[in-house]
Amino acid sequence: MKLYGSKNSRSLRCAWALEEAGASYDYERIWMMKGQGQSPAFKAINPAGKIPVLSDGRVNLTESGAIIFYIADKFPQGNLWPNDPLARAEAYRWFFYAVTEVEPHLWAIAQHRFALPEDKRIAALEPTSMWQLARSIRPIEKFLGQREFIAGDTFTAADIVTTHCLTWALSAKLEGPGDACLAYIGRMKQRAAYQAAMARETMEAERQEAAIAAAADSSAV
Ligand SMILES: N[C@@H](CCC(=O)N[C@@H](CS)C(=O)NCC(=O)O)C(=O)O
């Protein structure tokens, strides 16, 4: 298996799930800011030019959510979903809440701040997205005041996407996460699998940047 991703992107969710599952995987950093997402080599893997992608055999799987579901199925020992149907449904509920109710507002803000071409950005939309984001995080804050994990008593894949969205909100200095969210993020970041995924993405970025710098130095002499 090979994960294509980059630091500070949704690929962290997939690397984290792989680490929770104890899977071994190759990792290739696609440096989006340097246009590598649009390179012919990467577009042969994902014609949309987006990360993350998980290649496994003949399939190049896109969509971070689908990749996490696949990892959960392939490595049941990772316990990314509870076995009990009701507990599992509760975990699905919070998984989809994060990706459909919280993430769209984060993405809208990012798109209109920097991700869209300049002539497509509408700065005036930000206050509305900000208001919607804060509103979408309120139920999470309420539930996290009463429980250790977002969907109950055990860690699930829902914690991966919830933590990722809340951390994204914090790093973009957006309103929403309160004390319960902050305490939760702190707990999640202490997980060995989270730290291993972060270390992997950081190490691969540093390795690639050092290789590019060394190549530039040798061509300058
Ligand atoms: N819904 C997709 C979103 C993928 C996505 O937009 N990825 C970003 C990085 S986090 C990307 O590759 N952006 C490059 C682009 O939009 O051209 C997922 O969850 O995997």
PDBQT file of the ligand as one rigid body, heavy atoms in Angstrom, charges set to zero:
ROOT
HETATM    1  N1  LIG A 301     -13.085  15.343  -0.302  1.00  0.00    +0.000 N 
HETATM    2  C1  LIG A 301     -11.690  15.093  -0.559  1.00  0.00    +0.000 C 
HETATM    3  C2  LIG A 301     -10.966  16.430  -0.625  1.00  0.00    +0.000 C 
HETATM    4  C3  LIG A 301      -9.561  16.265  -1.194  1.00  0.00    +0.000 C 
HETATM    5  C4  LIG A 301      -8.873  17.612  -1.290  1.00  0.00    +0.000 C 
HETATM    6  O1  LIG A 301      -9.478  18.642  -1.669  1.00  0.00    +0.000 OA
HETATM    7  N2  LIG A 301      -7.582  17.615  -0.965  1.00  0.00    +0.000 N 
HETATM    8  C5  LIG A 301      -6.807  18.833  -1.013  1.00  0.00    +0.000 C 
HETATM    9  C6  LIG A 301      -5.687  18.782   0.011  1.00  0.00    +0.000 C 
HETATM   10  S1  LIG A 301      -6.288  18.563   1.639  1.00  0.00    +0.000 SA
HETATM   11  C7  LIG A 301      -6.203  18.961  -2.383  1.00  0.00    +0.000 C 
HETATM   12  O2  LIG A 301      -5.630  18.017  -2.888  1.00  0.00    +0.000 OA
HETATM   13  N3  LIG A 301      -6.311  20.135  -2.983  1.00  0.00    +0.000 N 
HETATM   14  C8  LIG A 301      -5.728  20.408  -4.247  1.00  0.00    +0.000 C 
HETATM   15  C9  LIG A 301      -6.713  20.972  -5.217  1.00  0.00    +0.000 C 
HETATM   16  O3  LIG A 301      -7.873  21.230  -4.830  1.00  0.00    +0.000 OA
HETATM   17  O4  LIG A 301      -6.299  21.159  -6.364  1.00  0.00    +0.000 OA
HETATM   18  C10 LIG A 301     -11.101  14.194   0.543  1.00  0.00    +0.000 C 
HETATM   19  O5  LIG A 301     -11.607  14.222   1.675  1.00  0.00    +0.000 OA
HETATM   20  O6  LIG A 301     -10.146  13.445   0.260  1.00  0.00    +0.000 OA
ENDROOT
TORSDOF 0
